[in-house]
Structures are given as structure tokens and as C-alpha cells.
Amino acid sequence: MSWRLSKGANTERVPLRGGLAINDYAGVIQAAVADMGIAEVPSILCRRELQRGLLTPVMPEWQFEEVDLSAYYLSRRHPSRVVELFLAHCSANAENCLVSPAESGPGTREVSKSEKVPVWRRK
């Protein structure tokens, strides 16, 4: 297993060695906060930990590939009003969940809606 990181036009594949594998971002964040190593986490999911100083970027100039945010729901000919309102709310508020340099400390930068955060570790 490896991470693919980019810095401008330069792309590197970083092999991973570790004894912990978690397939849930909540668990990944908890492990990183518990100082169990570094992690790749979408910025929209770890904003609170960044604001509290529990996580900090290790290599802010390097980044993972962007990912799309998706909402899955039962498709019907006419989605319910609740589904329509929820999707509209998510779209309108996704920007508010992202980390800005002022919130996350020196050396960081704004990220797009779909960007995965560079590697993080506990301060």
C-alpha cells in the first residue's frame, strides 16, 4: 500500500508501513489525535480537530488527489422534499466546513470542497 502525493507537477508514491489499518474516518481521526501516527483525512471531516489544535499538517505543500463529495439516496421519480432540502443544505454549507489558513494556523492554505488534506499529526 502507498500514498500518492503531488506538489505542483511533481508526483511521488510513498510506501506505507504500519500496524494499524482503519476504514472509517472517525477512527482515523481518533487514532491521529491519540498520537498513533499520521493520516490522510478530508479537510471537511477534521475541521474541529484542526481548530482545537489537536491535528496539524505535516507536509502542507504536498497533497492527495482531489475526491468528489457525493450523497447517495434512494432514487425515485420525484425525491421527497426532505431529500431535496438536505441536498440543498449540504451544497450550500460545504464551503463553511472547510479549513481556512486563519483557522488552522500558519503554513496552511485554503482547500477546495473536494480536496483531501495533506498528512496530519498531533501537535
C-alpha positions in Angstrom: 0.0 0.0 0.0 1.2 3.5 -0.7 0.1 7.2 -0.8 0.3 9.2 -4.0 1.2 12.8 -3.2 1.6 15.8 -5.5 3.5 19.1 -5.2 2.8 21.0 -8.4 3.8 18.9 -11.3 5.9 16.6 -9.1 4.2 13.3 -8.0 5.6 10.8 -5.6 4.4 7.5 -4.4 5.2 6.9 -0.7 5.2 3.3 0.6 3.3 2.8 3.8 4.5 0.7 6.8 2.2 0.4 9.8 0.5 -1.8 12.2 -2.9 -0.1 12.2 -5.5 -0.1 9.4 -8.8 1.7 9.8 -11.5 2.0 7.2 -13.6 4.7 8.9 -12.5 8.4 9.0 -13.8 8.8 12.6 -11.5 6.1 13.8 -8.6 7.5 11.7 -9.1 10.9 13.2 -9.2 9.5 16.7 -6.0 7.5 16.1 -4.2 10.6 14.8 -5.3 12.6 17.8 -4.1 9.8 20.1 -0.7 10.2 18.5 -0.7 6.8 16.8 0.7 8.1 13.6 -0.1 10.3 10.6 -3.2 10.1 8.5 -4.9 11.2 5.3 -8.2 12.9 6.1 -10.6 15.0 4.0 -10.5 18.6 5.4 -14.2 18.7 5.7 -14.1 15.9 8.3 -11.3 17.1 10.6 -12.1 20.9 10.9 -12.9 20.7 14.6 -9.6 18.9 15.4 -7.7 21.5 13.4 -9.4 24.4 15.1 -8.7 22.9 18.6 -5.0 22.3 17.7 -5.3 18.6 18.1 -4.1 18.0 14.5 -1.7 19.9 12.3 -0.4 19.5 8.8 2.9 17.7 8.5 3.6 18.4 4.8 1.2 21.2 3.7 2.9 21.7 0.4 2.1 18.1 -0.7 -1.5 17.0 -1.3 -3.5 13.9 -2.2 -5.6 13.7 -5.3 -9.0 15.5 -5.1 -12.1 13.5 -4.4 -15.7 14.2 -5.2 -18.2 14.5 -2.4 -21.3 12.5 -3.1 -24.7 12.0 -1.5 -26.5 8.7 -2.1 -30.2 8.3 -1.6 -32.9 6.1 -2.9 -33.8 7.3 -6.4 -37.4 7.9 -7.2 -39.1 9.7 -9.9 -39.7 12.6 -7.5 -37.4 12.8 -4.5 -39.1 13.7 -1.3 -38.9 17.3 -0.1 -36.8 16.3 2.8 -34.2 14.8 0.5 -34.2 17.9 -1.7 -33.8 20.2 1.3 -31.0 18.1 2.8 -29.1 18.1 -0.5 -29.5 21.8 -0.9 -28.3 22.4 2.6 -25.2 20.2 2.1 -24.4 22.0 -1.2 -24.9 25.5 0.4 -22.9 24.8 3.5 -20.0 22.6 2.3 -17.8 25.7 2.0 -18.4 26.6 5.6 -17.0 23.3 6.7 -13.6 23.7 5.0 -10.5 24.9 6.8 -9.0 28.3 6.1 -5.5 29.4 6.9 -6.7 31.6 9.7 -8.5 28.7 11.4 -5.8 26.1 11.1 -2.6 28.1 11.8 0.5 29.2 9.9 1.8 27.3 6.9 -1.6 26.0 5.8 -3.7 27.1 2.9 -7.4 27.1 1.8 -8.6 23.9 0.3 -11.3 23.1 -2.3 -14.5 21.3 -1.4 -13.2 18.0 -2.6 -9.5 18.2 -1.6 -8.1 15.6 0.8 -6.0 17.2 3.5 -2.3 16.6 3.4 -0.8 14.3 6.0 -1.7 15.3 9.6 -0.3 14.5 13.0 -0.9 15.6 16.6 0.9 18.8 17.8 
